[in-house]
Amino acid sequence: MTLDIRSLENAVLRLAEGLARYGQDTSDLQIRDGLIQRFELTYELCWKMLKRYLEMESPLTDNFDTMNLADLIRIGNEHGLLLGDWPV
């Protein structure tokens, strides 16, 4: 079973597009607000994908649904999936 990350890839692309557009005119509040929404969506998808991956690949029977983000980051880092641990 493979993890489908297309939704995350699309969210990252939309975030990059929004950031580029906001860079052209930082006074445009609608673009800024939309960029914030895109960031929130991308951030949420990142940790959901991490959780899904850990659920698929981990031999542990832990319930990842009940873990907080800090614990997911720690476990993801232990599996070599992240560039840094929670403090970073």
N, C-alpha and C positions, 0 to 999 in steps of 0.2 A: 504494500500500500504506500502510495506517495502522497506527500502533502501538496495540495494545490495552492500556490501562493500568488496566483494571478491577481486576486483582489488587492493584495498588498502591493504588488508591483504597480498596478494601476493607480493606487492611492499615492504612492511615492512619486509617480510621474505627474499626477495632478498637483501635488504639493510643490514640486519643482516648477511647474508652469505658473502656479499662483505666486510663488516667490519671485520669479523673473518678472512677472507683470507688476507686482507691487514695487519692485526695484525701479521700474520706469517712472512711477508716480507715487511716492510715499504719502501723499496727501489724500489719496483716494480711500475713504473710509470703508466703502463697500468691498473693495478688493481686500483691504486689511481684514475685515470681518470674515470674508470668505476664506482667506488664508488661515485664519485661526481655526475655522471649522475643518479645513482640510488637514491641518496639523493634528487636531484632536482625533479625527478619523484614522489617520495614519498611525498615530501613537497607540490607539486602541487595537488596531489590527496587528501591530507588531507584537504586543504581548499576548494577543489571542493566538497568533501563529506559533509563538514560542510555546505556549501551553499545549496546543494541538500536537506540535512536534514531540514534546516531552511525553505526552500521553501515548503517542504511537511508538516511540523508541525506547522508553524507559522500562527496564525490567521491574522497577518498583511498582507496587500496587497502590502507591499513594494517590489520593484523590486531588488532582491538580486543580479542580474546580474550586476547592475551598482554600487554596493557598493564596496568600497576598502576593503582590507584584514583587516585593523584595525577595521573597523565597523563590519565586519563579526565576528571577534574574540570577540568584545565587546558584540554583541548580543548572540553569542554562550555561552559566559560566563554567561550572564544574564539568559539563559535557563539551566544552570548547566551542560553544556556539556564538559567544559574544566577544567583543573586543575588550571588555573590562567588567569588573564586578560592580555590585550596587553602588559603592561609594564613588566610583568613577563616573 
